[in-house]
Amino acid sequence: MFAVRCHVVFALAFAFALAGCGKSKTNSTSAAAGPAVESGSAAASGTSSEAAYPTAVDPVVVLHTTEGDITVQLFAEKAPRTVENLLRGYAERGYYNQTIFHHIERGKMLIGGGYTADLERKAPRAPIYNESNNGLSNRRGTLAMIRESDGPHTATSEFFVNLTDNADFDFKAAEPDDVPGYCVFGEVTSGMDVVDRIARLPTKAQGAFPQVPSPQVAITGVQRVR
């Protein structure tokens, strides 16, 4: 959607809410509690005890940038393929190192994850399945995948940080066909001030890129801390 395949689309996209994204669905992030069971001794005494079933722990990563650190909790339960793709396919391979935030859409989003400082596209891996129907909404501070506006299953490495609530980017249940959205897979838990600072930078056009932050802001590494 963005950069060579994205920026031309973006110039028109907000006039019609990204051409096909629907209304927001309510977030659902609570984990189900484990069932209660009785041990042999508890049953014999007529009492019961709650079994300690551990719940899955969502990974946490830190985006180290030239403007400061951004800590992101990844929603592995809600978007397992997307999180696996980001962690195993890109972050652990050092793919994001020295990529830049290459587009600011004022009051909407900050985009990065695919281009070097000279605005060369790094070779991505295969596109992934769109998990936008996961109950998560594109709220301020969440991260979602970039994809082609007319191709729901075309996301690879690029992502955006929502600068405001962008409900129009969410999955929409409709008849006869559902309308896919932009898959939310994480949320900033620390460093939103860094995101906002980057988003307020001046921009300049560079080739096919109409709004590149100036000075450029690079991701120097992605570190998993949980």
N, C-alpha and C positions, 0 to 999 in steps of 0.2 A: 504494500500500500504506500509506503513512504520511500524517500530517496528516489533513485532512478525509477523504481516501480511504484513509489509511494507519493512523492511530493506533488506531482501533477494532479494526482487524485485528490490530495489533501486540499489543494487550492479550492476545489469545488465541494469537498466532502461535507463541510459543516453547514452548507446551505440546505442540505437535505438530510442532516443527522447521520452522516456516514452511510448513506444509501443502503438501508436495509437493516440497521440495528434497531431493536425495538425497545420496549419499556423495561424498567428495572424489575427484578424479582427480589424479594426480601432475602437478605443474607441468612444463612443457617450454619453456624459454626460450632454449636454445642456438640460435645461427644456423648454417646450413649453410655450410661453406667453399666457396669458388669452385673450379671445376675447374682442374687443371693443364693448361697448353697449351705448345706449343713454338713459339718464334719461328723465322723462317727461318734465322738465323745459329745458333741453338741446335741446330736439327735437323741442320744441316750439320756441326756439331762433335760431334754425338752426345750433347749435354747437353740438359736441359730446364729451364725456369724456371716458377715458379708465377705465374699471372696475378693482378694485384692488382684483384680485383673488389670494389668497395665494397659493404658491406652497409647496409641501411636503418638510419637512426639514429632511435631512438624519441624523440619530443618530450619535453621537460621543461618543466613549468610550476610557478610559485610561487603558492600561495594566500596572499595577504596578508590576515591577519586581525587583529582587535583584540587577540588574545592572542599574536601572533607569526606568523612565516612558516612555511609547510608546503610543502616541495618534493616534487613528485610526478613520477615517470617514467611516461609513458603508453605502453601496449603497442599501438602502431599496427599491428604485424604480426599480433598475435594477435586484436585487436579493432578492425579498421579502421573499421567503420561507427560504432562507439561513440565512438572517439577523434575521428573527423571531426565527429560530432555535437556533442561537448563543445567542441572547439576552434572550428570554423567556425560552428556553430549557436548557441553560447552565449557562450563566453569572449571571442571576438574582437568580439562585439557588445556587450560590457559587461553582459550579462544578470546575471552573478553579483555584480556590484558592489552592496554594501549588502544582500545577502541574509544570513540568519542560519543558524546551526546550530540547528534547531528541535526536535531530539529527541535525548535520550541514552537508550540502552538499556544499563543498567549491565552492564559486563563483556561486552558484545556489540558495540555499534556506536554511532557518532556520525553523525547524519544532517543533511544540509543541501542547499542548492542550489535552493530554490524559493520561499522565503517571505521577506517583508520584516519589519522590526522590529515592525510592527503586525500581523503574522501574516496578511497578505494574500498570496494566491497570485499570483505573477507569471505572465503568460500564457506557456505553453510552446509550443514548436514541435510538429510532428507526432511521434507515437511512432516508435520505431526497432525494427529487427529485433534479437531477442535472440541475442547471440553467446556465451552461456555455455558452449557446447560448444567451448571453445578450449584446453582443457588446463590452464587456470589455476585455482587454488584460492583460496577466500576465507580466506587466511591473515592473521594479524595484520599490520596495516600496509597491506594492499591496499585499493583502492577498488573499489566495485562499484555498479551502477545499481539504483536503486529502481524497482520495478514493482508492478503490482497482483498480489496473491497468486494470482488465478485467470486472469491474462492475461499470458502469457509475453512478448508483443511490445508492451508498454504503457509502457516506460521513456521518459522525456522529458529532464528536466533534473536531477532529484534524484539524489543519490548518497549512499553511506555509506562510512565508514572502519571497517574491521574492527578491533575492540579486542582480539580474541583469534582463534584459529583457529576458523572457522565452517564446517567441512566440510559440514554439513547444508545449506548454501546452494548447494552446487555442483551442476552438471549431473550427472544420473545416467543411465547407459545401462541400459535395462530393456526387457523384453518384456511386452506387444507394442509398447508405446510408450515412447520415452525421456521422462525427466522433466526439463524445463528448470530451470535454476538462476538465480542472480543473477550477471549478467555482470561478471567482474573485468576492469578496463580500465587499471589503474594501481597504483602502489605508492609509498608514502612513502619517500623516500630521505634526507630530512633534516626534522627538525621533529616527529618522533613524540612528543617530550617536550611539544610544544605540544598535540598531539591528546590526550595523556593528561591534561594539565592541564585542558583543556576538559571532558573526560569525567568529571573528578572534581568539577566544579562542582555546587553545589546545584541542584535543579530545582524548578519550580513549574508547576502546571496553569494554562493560559490557554485558556479556551474549550474547543475540541475537541482541544487539544494537552496531553497529560497530563504531559510531562516536558521542559519548555523550560529550557535552561540559564539560571541566574540568578546574576550578571547575564548579559544576552544577549551572544553573541559573533557579530560580523559578519564576513563576507568583504568586505574593502574593494576588492579587485581580484584578477584572475587574470592573471598575466604569463607569457608564453611566453619562456623563456630559452634554449631550443634547439629 
